[in-house]
Amino acid sequence: MDVSQRYNHNLDKLEISLIRQFDQSISGIPGMLRMTLGEPDFPTPQHVKEAAKRAIDEDKSYYTGMAGLLELRQAAANFVKEKYNLTYDPESEILTTIGATEAISASLAAILEPGDSVLFPGPGFPIYEALTKMYGGDFIELDTSKTDFVLSPEALEEAIIAQGDKLKVVVLNSPANPTGVVYTREQIKALAAVIRKYPIYVISDEVYSEITYTEEGHVSIGEYLPEQTIVINGLSKSHAMTGWRLGFIFANKILCAQLVKSHQYLVTSATTITQYAALEALTNGKDDALPMRDEYRKRRDVIATALTELGFDVVSPDGAFYIWAKIPGEAGKDSYAFLEKLAHEKAVALIPGIAFGPYGEGYLRISYAASMAVIQEAMKRLKEFMTSND
């Protein structure tokens, strides 16, 4: 009996991320300098690792409640209150998840019904489109390339009106991947003023919130729109804990009661030992990201200067650890081919802009979650490549 076609055909609309495809395709090239993936090159802070070891030794290896350890949720509530002026009840408005990825998945699973639509400012990380389609929704990408990669309130409202009752969710990502753009307080307030007029949610992905370089720092739309905002955050970037898989959902009590259902049926609960490590990170390691951020800033400046001298148009990278730059001349018409050639000729791996959607074509993304030595050598090789391909 042939059962080969008896699967969820929403998956036919998806492909493996071009980010991963490209990274895999060039990974076997000898001497490759990889500046592709968004993974901190710093170790997890030692005190966090020690907390995990203690949890193992104390046999804290059983299920926690579905929403996670209450003391961890309290620590998370204190953290976002102190850092971002967000107020959430740890007992009823916070869920502990397996990374920000599961938090996004659980949120969309809880909200979307077939035919609902999601608005997304592109270019952006491909997970939002993939999960929207997997859950039967329609993904509407808004071009921000003409507005310095910031979603304008005018464009947002026009799109909301056009979608009508189909629209359930607007996605906002600040600091942004891949552009490094950080929305200012005034920009956040303007978007909140638009969304407040309509019965829709905003999923605010704030996983890079601790890595901002502006004096103002990170501003969450949840501060201005608490009842309609689902804040997503986690420890992967702030505490160099990508492999630990620990994230959070912050949302109003009524929605959170639904979110815990989708979360529970996806994963039951986050890993217990990781939760104890996270508790240490959010109590005794509130500022662990600061020395990493300072080092990222130095790396950012080296790359931005080098790219500008080579004729790239660099988007102002005020957060995260990515440089987003327009490829000069005719080479920018096919970012994938340009960077494939760079990889084979000079063993430097960067991510083509097309991997972040159609509005990313003509650009490249550089992850500076790499050592200064790697960055300097990569910029040297890029200069040689650009000179030889004039």
Sine and cosine of phi, psi and omega as CSV:
sin_phi,cos_phi,sin_psi,cos_psi,sin_omega,cos_omega
0.00,0.00,0.80,-0.59,-0.01,-1.00
-0.99,0.11,0.90,-0.43,0.04,-1.00
-0.91,-0.42,0.26,0.97,-0.14,-0.99
-0.89,0.45,-0.39,0.92,-0.03,-1.00
-0.97,-0.24,0.14,0.99,-0.03,-1.00
-1.00,-0.05,0.92,0.40,0.01,-1.00
-0.63,-0.78,0.07,-1.00,0.00,-1.00
-0.95,0.32,0.96,-0.29,-0.09,-1.00
-0.97,0.24,-0.05,1.00,0.21,-0.98
-0.88,0.48,-0.44,0.90,0.01,-1.00
-0.93,0.38,-0.34,0.94,0.07,-1.00
-0.91,0.42,-0.36,0.93,-0.01,-1.00
-0.99,0.14,-0.11,0.99,-0.10,-0.99
-0.94,-0.33,0.43,-0.91,0.17,-0.99
-0.75,-0.66,0.37,-0.93,0.15,-0.99
-0.86,0.51,0.68,-0.74,-0.06,-1.00
-0.76,0.64,0.73,-0.68,0.06,-1.00
-0.88,0.48,-0.43,0.90,0.06,-1.00
-0.87,0.49,-0.77,0.64,0.00,-1.00
-0.94,0.35,-0.63,0.78,0.01,-1.00
-0.86,0.50,-0.74,0.68,-0.03,-1.00
-0.91,0.41,-0.71,0.70,-0.01,-1.00
-0.86,0.51,-0.67,0.74,0.02,-1.00
-0.92,0.39,-0.63,0.77,-0.12,-0.99
-0.91,0.41,-0.44,0.90,-0.05,-1.00
-0.94,-0.35,0.08,1.00,-0.13,-0.99
-0.92,0.38,-0.39,0.92,-0.04,-1.00
-1.00,0.05,-0.01,1.00,-0.01,-1.00
-0.95,0.30,0.80,-0.60,-0.05,-1.00
-0.88,0.48,0.62,-0.79,0.08,-1.00
0.94,0.35,0.36,0.93,-0.10,-1.00
-0.92,0.39,0.75,-0.67,0.16,-0.99
-0.99,-0.13,0.94,-0.34,-0.12,-0.99
-0.98,-0.18,0.86,-0.50,0.08,-1.00
-0.78,-0.62,0.82,0.57,-0.18,-0.98
-0.94,-0.33,-0.82,0.57,-0.19,-0.98
-1.00,0.00,0.47,-0.88,-0.02,-1.00
-1.00,0.04,0.92,0.39,-0.03,-1.00
-0.79,-0.62,0.88,-0.48,0.01,-1.00
-0.82,0.58,0.63,-0.78,0.03,-1.00
-1.00,-0.03,0.07,1.00,0.06,-1.00
-1.00,0.09,0.46,-0.89,0.10,-1.00
-0.97,0.23,0.41,-0.91,0.16,-0.99
-0.86,0.52,0.69,-0.72,0.00,-1.00
-0.78,0.62,0.64,-0.77,-0.11,-0.99
-0.86,0.51,-0.64,0.77,-0.04,-1.00
-0.91,0.41,-0.48,0.88,0.06,-1.00
-0.95,0.32,-0.68,0.73,0.05,-1.00
-0.88,0.47,-0.63,0.77,0.00,-1.00
-0.91,0.43,-0.60,0.80,0.03,-1.00
-0.89,0.45,-0.63,0.78,0.05,-1.00
-0.91,0.41,-0.65,0.76,0.04,-1.00
-0.88,0.48,-0.67,0.74,0.03,-1.00
-0.89,0.46,-0.65,0.76,0.01,-1.00
-0.88,0.47,-0.64,0.77,0.06,-1.00
-0.90,0.44,-0.75,0.66,-0.04,-1.00
-0.89,0.45,-0.49,0.87,-0.01,-1.00
-1.00,-0.04,0.23,0.97,0.06,-1.00
0.84,0.54,0.62,0.78,0.08,-1.00
-1.00,0.03,0.92,0.38,-0.14,-0.99
-0.83,-0.55,0.37,0.93,-0.01,-1.00
-0.96,-0.27,0.23,-0.97,0.04,-1.00
-0.83,0.56,0.62,-0.79,0.29,-0.96
-1.00,-0.06,0.00,-1.00,0.15,-0.99
-0.88,0.47,0.29,-0.96,-0.09,-1.00
-0.84,0.54,-0.61,0.79,-0.04,-1.00
-0.99,0.13,-0.12,0.99,0.00,-1.00
0.98,-0.21,0.14,-0.99,0.01,-1.00
-0.84,0.55,0.75,-0.67,0.01,-1.00
-0.89,0.46,-0.63,0.78,0.00,-1.00
-0.91,0.41,-0.50,0.87,0.08,-1.00
-0.94,0.33,-0.69,0.73,0.02,-1.00
-0.90,0.43,-0.56,0.83,0.08,-1.00
-0.90,0.43,-0.68,0.73,0.04,-1.00
-0.89,0.46,-0.64,0.77,0.03,-1.00
-0.91,0.42,-0.65,0.76,0.04,-1.00
-0.88,0.47,-0.69,0.73,0.02,-1.00
-0.90,0.43,-0.64,0.77,-0.04,-1.00
-0.89,0.46,-0.78,0.62,-0.07,-1.00
-0.96,0.29,-0.42,0.91,0.09,-1.00
-0.94,0.35,-0.73,0.68,-0.02,-1.00
-0.92,0.38,-0.66,0.75,-0.11,-0.99
-1.00,0.09,-0.65,0.76,-0.21,-0.98
-0.79,-0.62,0.16,0.99,0.03,-1.00
0.86,0.51,0.64,0.77,0.05,-1.00
-0.95,-0.30,0.67,-0.74,-0.04,-1.00
-0.87,-0.50,0.89,-0.45,0.01,-1.00
-0.68,-0.73,0.60,-0.80,0.06,-1.00
-0.98,0.17,0.89,-0.46,-0.06,-1.00
-0.89,0.45,-0.39,0.92,-0.03,-1.00
-0.99,0.17,-0.47,0.88,-0.14,-0.99
-0.72,-0.69,-0.04,1.00,-0.10,-0.99
-0.75,-0.66,0.24,0.97,0.01,-1.00
-0.69,-0.73,0.73,-0.69,0.10,-0.99
-0.86,-0.51,0.67,-0.74,0.12,-0.99
-1.00,-0.06,0.78,-0.63,-0.13,-0.99
-0.83,-0.56,0.15,-0.99,0.05,-1.00
-1.00,0.03,0.99,0.17,-0.02,-1.00
0.98,0.21,0.19,-0.98,0.06,-1.00
-0.92,0.39,-0.45,0.89,0.00,-1.00
-0.88,0.47,-0.74,0.67,0.03,-1.00
-0.92,0.40,-0.56,0.83,0.04,-1.00
-0.87,0.48,-0.69,0.73,0.04,-1.00
-0.91,0.42,-0.70,0.71,-0.01,-1.00
-0.89,0.46,-0.74,0.67,0.00,-1.00
-0.89,0.46,-0.60,0.80,-0.01,-1.00
-0.92,0.40,-0.74,0.67,0.00,-1.00
-0.92,0.38,-0.60,0.80,0.03,-1.00
-0.89,0.46,-0.59,0.81,-0.03,-1.00
-0.97,0.24,-0.41,0.91,-0.12,-0.99
-0.98,-0.19,-0.67,0.74,-0.21,-0.98
-0.99,0.14,0.65,-0.76,0.23,-0.97
-0.87,-0.49,0.37,-0.93,-0.04,-1.00
-0.79,0.62,0.76,-0.65,0.02,-1.00
1.00,-0.05,-0.22,0.98,0.10,-1.00
-0.92,0.38,0.43,-0.90,-0.01,-1.00
-0.88,-0.48,0.42,-0.91,0.00,-1.00
-0.81,-0.59,0.79,-0.61,0.07,-1.00
-1.00,-0.08,0.68,-0.74,-0.09,-1.00
-0.60,-0.80,0.80,-0.60,0.07,-1.00
-0.98,0.21,0.90,-0.43,-0.02,-1.00
-0.97,-0.23,0.36,-0.93,0.09,1.00
-0.97,0.24,0.41,-0.91,-0.01,-1.00
-0.30,-0.95,0.03,-1.00,-0.04,-1.00
-0.90,0.43,0.73,-0.69,-0.18,-0.98
-0.95,0.32,-0.16,0.99,-0.06,-1.00
-0.88,0.48,-0.57,0.82,-0.07,-1.00
-0.91,0.42,-0.69,0.72,0.03,-1.00
-0.91,0.42,-0.71,0.70,-0.06,-1.00
-0.88,0.48,-0.73,0.68,-0.04,-1.00
-0.94,0.34,-0.60,0.80,0.06,-1.00
-0.84,0.54,-0.74,0.67,-0.02,-1.00
-0.93,0.36,-0.60,0.80,-0.01,-1.00
-0.89,0.46,-0.56,0.83,0.01,-1.00
-1.00,-0.03,0.21,0.98,0.13,-0.99
1.00,0.06,0.23,0.97,0.00,-1.00
-1.00,-0.07,0.17,-0.99,0.07,-1.00
-0.97,-0.24,0.75,-0.66,-0.07,-1.00
-0.98,-0.22,0.86,-0.50,-0.04,-1.00
-0.91,-0.40,0.93,-0.37,-0.05,-1.00
-0.99,-0.13,0.76,-0.65,-0.01,-1.00
-0.97,-0.23,0.75,-0.66,-0.06,-1.00
-0.97,0.23,0.89,-0.45,0.07,-1.00
-0.95,-0.31,0.11,0.99,-0.08,-1.00
-0.92,0.40,-0.34,0.94,-0.01,-1.00
-1.00,-0.06,-0.08,1.00,-0.04,-1.00
-0.82,-0.57,0.66,0.75,0.04,-1.00
0.84,0.53,0.52,0.86,0.07,-1.00
0.89,0.47,0.50,0.87,0.11,-0.99
-0.88,-0.48,0.74,-0.67,0.05,-1.00
-0.96,0.30,0.83,-0.55,-0.01,-1.00
-1.00,0.07,0.50,-0.86,0.04,-1.00
-0.89,0.47,-0.53,0.85,0.01,-1.00
-0.91,0.41,-0.73,0.69,0.01,-1.00
-0.91,0.42,-0.61,0.79,0.02,-1.00
-0.89,0.45,-0.75,0.66,-0.05,-1.00
-0.91,0.42,-0.63,0.77,0.04,-1.00
-0.86,0.52,-0.69,0.73,-0.01,-1.00
-0.93,0.36,-0.64,0.77,0.02,-1.00
-0.88,0.48,-0.70,0.71,0.00,-1.00
-0.90,0.43,-0.65,0.76,-0.01,-1.00
-0.90,0.44,-0.59,0.81,-0.02,-1.00
-0.98,0.19,-0.48,0.88,0.04,-1.00
0.89,0.46,-0.63,-0.78,-0.10,-1.00
-0.93,0.37,-0.27,0.96,0.02,-1.00
-0.92,0.40,-0.45,0.89,-0.15,-0.99
-0.97,0.25,0.79,-0.61,0.05,-1.00
-0.92,-0.40,-0.56,0.83,-0.22,-0.98
-0.63,-0.78,0.66,-0.75,0.27,-0.96
-0.93,-0.36,0.73,-0.68,0.03,-1.00
-0.98,-0.19,0.72,-0.69,0.08,-1.00
-0.79,-0.62,0.70,-0.72,-0.01,-1.00
-0.75,-0.66,0.95,-0.31,0.02,-1.00
-0.53,-0.85,0.77,-0.64,-0.18,0.98
-0.82,0.57,0.54,-0.84,-0.24,-0.97
-0.99,-0.14,0.60,-0.80,0.21,-0.98
-0.94,-0.34,0.88,-0.47,0.40,0.92
-0.97,-0.26,-0.04,1.00,-0.27,-0.96
-0.99,0.10,-0.36,0.93,-0.10,-0.99
0.97,0.23,0.10,1.00,0.00,-1.00
-0.93,0.36,0.65,-0.76,0.08,-1.00
-0.87,-0.50,0.84,-0.55,0.02,-1.00
-0.95,0.30,0.70,-0.71,0.04,-1.00
-0.98,0.20,0.20,-0.98,0.03,-1.00
-0.86,0.51,-0.68,0.74,-0.01,-1.00
-0.91,0.42,-0.64,0.77,0.04,-1.00
-0.91,0.42,-0.66,0.75,0.03,-1.00
-0.89,0.45,-0.71,0.71,0.00,-1.00
-0.88,0.48,-0.62,0.78,-0.01,-1.00
-0.92,0.39,-0.65,0.76,0.04,-1.00
-0.92,0.38,-0.65,0.76,0.03,-1.00
-0.88,0.48,-0.62,0.78,-0.01,-1.00
-0.89,0.46,-0.56,0.83,0.05,-1.00
-0.96,0.29,-0.78,0.63,-0.09,-1.00
-0.89,0.46,-0.56,0.83,-0.03,-1.00
-0.84,0.54,-0.42,0.91,-0.07,-1.00
-0.99,0.15,-0.13,0.99,-0.13,-0.99
-0.77,-0.64,0.49,-0.87,-0.03,-1.00
-0.99,0.14,0.92,0.39,-0.03,-1.00
-0.72,-0.70,0.32,-0.95,0.08,-1.00
-0.99,-0.17,0.40,-0.92,0.23,-0.97
-0.87,-0.49,0.81,-0.58,0.16,-0.99
-1.00,-0.05,0.91,-0.41,-0.06,-1.00
-0.96,-0.28,0.97,-0.25,-0.01,-1.00
-1.00,0.09,0.94,-0.33,-0.13,-0.99
-0.86,-0.50,0.53,0.85,-0.12,-0.99
-0.92,0.40,-0.32,0.95,0.04,-1.00
-0.99,-0.16,0.31,0.95,-0.15,-0.99
-0.86,0.51,-0.49,0.87,-0.02,-1.00
-1.00,0.09,-0.07,1.00,-0.02,-1.00
-0.90,-0.43,0.98,0.21,0.07,-1.00
-0.79,-0.62,0.52,-0.85,-0.11,-0.99
-0.91,-0.40,0.00,1.00,0.01,-1.00
-1.00,0.08,0.39,-0.92,0.03,-1.00
-0.90,0.43,-0.58,0.82,-0.02,-1.00
-0.93,0.37,-0.57,0.82,-0.02,-1.00
0.98,0.21,-0.27,-0.96,-0.08,-1.00
-0.98,0.21,0.70,-0.72,0.10,-1.00
-0.83,-0.55,0.81,-0.59,-0.01,-1.00
-0.99,-0.11,0.67,-0.74,0.08,-1.00
-0.92,0.39,-0.32,0.95,0.07,-1.00
-0.89,0.46,-0.39,0.92,0.05,-1.00
-0.91,0.41,-0.53,0.85,-0.08,-1.00
-0.97,-0.25,-0.29,0.96,-0.12,-0.99
-0.64,-0.77,0.83,0.56,-0.15,-0.99
-0.88,0.47,-0.59,0.81,-0.07,-1.00
-0.96,0.29,-0.38,0.93,-0.05,-1.00
-0.95,-0.31,-0.02,1.00,-0.11,-0.99
-0.97,-0.26,0.70,-0.72,0.19,-0.98
-0.94,-0.34,0.95,-0.31,0.00,-1.00
-1.00,0.02,0.79,-0.62,0.06,-1.00
-0.94,-0.35,0.76,-0.65,0.08,-1.00
-0.50,-0.87,0.05,-1.00,-0.02,-1.00
-0.05,-1.00,-0.02,-1.00,-0.11,-0.99
-0.97,-0.26,0.00,1.00,-0.07,-1.00
-0.85,0.53,-0.71,0.70,-0.08,-1.00
-1.00,-0.03,-0.66,0.75,-0.09,-1.00
-0.93,0.36,-0.55,0.84,-0.07,-1.00
-0.84,-0.54,0.30,0.95,0.02,-1.00
0.79,0.62,0.80,0.60,-0.09,-1.00
-0.82,-0.57,0.67,0.75,-0.07,-1.00
-0.84,0.54,-0.71,0.70,-0.06,-1.00
-0.97,0.23,-0.20,0.98,0.02,-1.00
-0.97,0.23,-0.44,0.90,0.04,-1.00
0.85,0.53,0.97,0.23,0.00,-1.00
-0.66,-0.75,0.88,-0.48,0.01,-1.00
-0.70,-0.71,-0.01,-1.00,0.00,-1.00
-0.60,-0.80,0.52,-0.85,0.25,-0.97
-0.91,-0.42,0.74,-0.67,0.11,-0.99
-0.88,-0.48,0.84,-0.54,-0.04,-1.00
-0.38,-0.93,0.25,-0.97,-0.01,-1.00
-0.89,0.45,0.38,-0.93,-0.15,-0.99
-0.84,0.54,-0.69,0.72,-0.06,-1.00
-0.91,0.42,-0.73,0.68,0.02,-1.00
-0.92,0.38,-0.61,0.79,-0.04,-1.00
-0.87,0.49,-0.54,0.84,0.04,-1.00
-0.90,0.44,-0.46,0.89,0.09,-1.00
-1.00,0.09,-0.64,0.77,-0.01,-1.00
-0.87,0.50,-0.59,0.81,-0.02,-1.00
-0.91,0.43,-0.43,0.90,0.05,-1.00
-0.94,0.34,-0.77,0.64,0.00,-1.00
-0.90,0.44,-0.64,0.77,0.04,-1.00
-0.88,0.48,-0.71,0.70,-0.05,-1.00
-0.90,0.44,-0.67,0.74,-0.05,-1.00
-0.98,0.21,-0.28,0.96,0.13,-0.99
-0.99,0.17,-0.70,0.71,-0.20,-0.98
-0.66,-0.75,-0.07,1.00,-0.14,-0.99
0.95,0.33,-0.94,0.35,0.03,-1.00
-0.31,-0.95,0.30,-0.95,0.04,-1.00
-0.94,0.35,0.36,-0.93,-0.04,-1.00
-0.87,0.48,0.77,-0.63,-0.12,-0.99
-0.89,0.46,-0.74,0.68,-0.03,-1.00
-0.88,0.47,-0.65,0.76,0.05,-1.00
-0.89,0.45,-0.58,0.81,0.02,-1.00
-0.90,0.45,-0.62,0.79,0.04,-1.00
-0.93,0.36,-0.58,0.82,0.10,-0.99
-0.90,0.43,-0.65,0.76,0.01,-1.00
-0.91,0.41,-0.60,0.80,0.05,-1.00
-0.86,0.51,-0.67,0.74,0.07,-1.00
-0.90,0.43,-0.68,0.73,-0.02,-1.00
-0.87,0.49,-0.64,0.77,-0.10,-1.00
-1.00,0.03,-0.14,0.99,0.04,-1.00
-0.96,-0.27,-0.86,0.51,-0.03,-1.00
-1.00,-0.09,-0.03,1.00,-0.01,-1.00
-0.80,-0.61,0.57,0.82,-0.06,-1.00
-0.84,0.54,-0.53,0.84,-0.06,-1.00
-0.93,-0.36,0.39,0.92,0.00,-1.00
-0.86,0.51,-0.45,0.90,-0.04,-1.00
-0.96,0.26,-0.32,0.95,-0.15,-0.99
-0.89,0.46,-0.75,0.66,0.05,-1.00
-0.91,0.42,-0.54,0.84,0.08,-1.00
-0.91,0.41,-0.69,0.72,0.01,-1.00
-0.86,0.51,-0.67,0.74,0.00,-1.00
-0.89,0.45,-0.62,0.79,0.04,-1.00
-0.94,0.34,-0.64,0.76,0.06,-1.00
-0.86,0.52,-0.65,0.76,-0.01,-1.00
-0.86,0.51,-0.69,0.73,0.03,-1.00
-0.88,0.48,-0.70,0.72,-0.01,-1.00
-0.90,0.43,-0.70,0.72,0.03,-1.00
-0.82,0.58,-0.72,0.69,-0.08,-1.00
-0.91,0.40,-0.60,0.80,0.03,-1.00
-0.89,0.45,-0.72,0.70,-0.03,-1.00
-0.93,0.36,-0.71,0.71,-0.03,-1.00
-0.87,0.50,-0.66,0.76,0.03,-1.00
-0.90,0.43,-0.72,0.70,-0.02,-1.00
-0.89,0.46,-0.70,0.72,-0.02,-1.00
-0.91,0.41,-0.66,0.75,0.01,-1.00
-0.88,0.48,-0.66,0.75,0.03,-1.00
-0.90,0.43,-0.43,0.90,0.00,-1.00
-1.00,-0.02,0.03,1.00,0.08,-1.00
0.99,-0.10,0.11,0.99,0.08,-1.00
-0.98,0.20,0.58,-0.82,0.09,-1.00
-1.00,-0.08,0.95,-0.31,-0.11,-0.99
-1.00,-0.04,0.81,-0.58,0.08,-1.00
-0.96,0.29,0.64,-0.77,-0.05,-1.00
-0.85,0.53,0.94,-0.35,-0.07,-1.00
-1.00,-0.07,1.00,0.00,-0.10,-0.99
-1.00,-0.07,-0.04,1.00,0.00,-1.00
-0.32,-0.95,0.03,-1.00,-0.06,-1.00
0.88,0.48,-0.36,-0.93,0.05,-1.00
-0.70,-0.71,0.77,0.64,0.02,-1.00
-0.78,-0.63,0.56,-0.83,0.21,-0.98
-0.95,-0.30,0.76,-0.65,0.04,-1.00
-0.90,-0.44,0.88,-0.48,-0.14,-0.99
-0.66,-0.76,0.60,-0.80,0.02,-1.00
-0.99,0.15,0.78,-0.63,-0.01,-1.00
-0.96,0.28,0.78,-0.63,-0.07,-1.00
-0.96,0.29,0.51,-0.86,0.17,-0.99
0.93,0.37,-0.39,-0.92,-0.06,-1.00
-0.91,0.41,-0.43,0.90,-0.04,-1.00
-0.87,0.49,-0.44,0.90,-0.04,-1.00
-0.95,0.30,-0.14,0.99,-0.01,-1.00
-0.95,0.32,-0.38,0.93,0.01,-1.00
-0.63,-0.78,1.00,0.02,-0.09,-1.00
-0.91,0.42,-0.54,0.84,-0.01,-1.00
-0.91,0.41,-0.75,0.67,-0.01,-1.00
-0.90,0.44,-0.64,0.77,0.00,-1.00
-0.87,0.49,-0.73,0.69,-0.07,-1.00
-0.99,0.17,-0.42,0.91,0.13,-0.99
-0.91,0.41,-0.66,0.75,0.04,-1.00
-0.90,0.43,-0.68,0.73,0.04,-1.00
-0.86,0.51,-0.69,0.72,-0.03,-1.00
-0.89,0.45,-0.68,0.73,-0.06,-1.00
-0.97,0.23,-0.54,0.84,-0.04,-1.00
-1.00,0.05,-0.54,0.84,-0.12,-0.99
-0.80,-0.60,0.04,1.00,0.03,-1.00
0.82,0.57,0.72,0.69,0.12,-0.99
-0.84,-0.55,0.81,-0.58,-0.05,-1.00
-0.94,-0.34,0.90,-0.44,0.10,-0.99
-0.82,-0.57,0.18,-0.98,-0.06,-1.00
-0.97,-0.23,0.77,-0.63,0.03,-1.00
-0.93,0.36,0.60,-0.80,-0.04,-1.00
-0.87,0.49,-0.50,0.87,-0.02,-1.00
-0.88,0.48,-0.33,0.94,0.04,-1.00
-0.92,0.40,-0.25,0.97,-0.03,-1.00
-0.95,-0.32,0.37,0.93,0.06,-1.00
0.97,-0.25,0.16,-0.99,-0.10,-0.99
-0.87,0.49,-0.48,0.88,-0.02,-1.00
-0.99,0.14,0.02,1.00,0.08,-1.00
-0.99,-0.14,-0.12,0.99,-0.01,-1.00
-0.88,0.48,0.64,-0.77,-0.02,-1.00
1.00,-0.08,-0.07,1.00,-0.02,-1.00
-0.88,-0.48,0.16,-0.99,0.16,-0.99
-0.69,-0.72,0.43,-0.90,0.09,-1.00
-0.89,-0.45,0.75,-0.66,0.08,-1.00
-0.91,-0.42,0.83,-0.56,0.13,-0.99
-1.00,0.04,0.85,-0.53,0.05,-1.00
-0.98,-0.18,0.47,0.88,0.22,-0.97
-0.99,0.11,0.84,0.54,-0.01,-1.00
-0.57,-0.82,0.36,-0.93,-0.07,-1.00
-0.91,0.41,0.37,-0.93,0.03,-1.00
-0.88,0.47,-0.58,0.81,0.01,-1.00
-0.89,0.45,-0.68,0.73,0.04,-1.00
-0.90,0.43,-0.67,0.74,-0.01,-1.00
-0.88,0.47,-0.73,0.69,-0.03,-1.00
-0.90,0.43,-0.66,0.76,0.03,-1.00
-0.93,0.37,-0.63,0.78,0.02,-1.00
-0.90,0.44,-0.66,0.75,0.02,-1.00
-0.92,0.39,-0.57,0.82,0.07,-1.00
-0.89,0.45,-0.72,0.70,0.00,-1.00
-0.92,0.39,-0.61,0.79,0.02,-1.00
-0.90,0.44,-0.64,0.77,0.03,-1.00
-0.89,0.46,-0.69,0.73,0.04,-1.00
-0.88,0.48,-0.65,0.76,-0.01,-1.00
-0.90,0.43,-0.72,0.69,-0.02,-1.00
-0.91,0.42,-0.62,0.79,0.02,-1.00
-0.91,0.42,-0.69,0.73,-0.06,-1.00
-0.97,0.24,-0.27,0.96,-0.03,-1.00
-0.93,-0.36,0.31,0.95,0.05,-1.00
-0.90,0.44,0.00,0.00,0.00,0.00
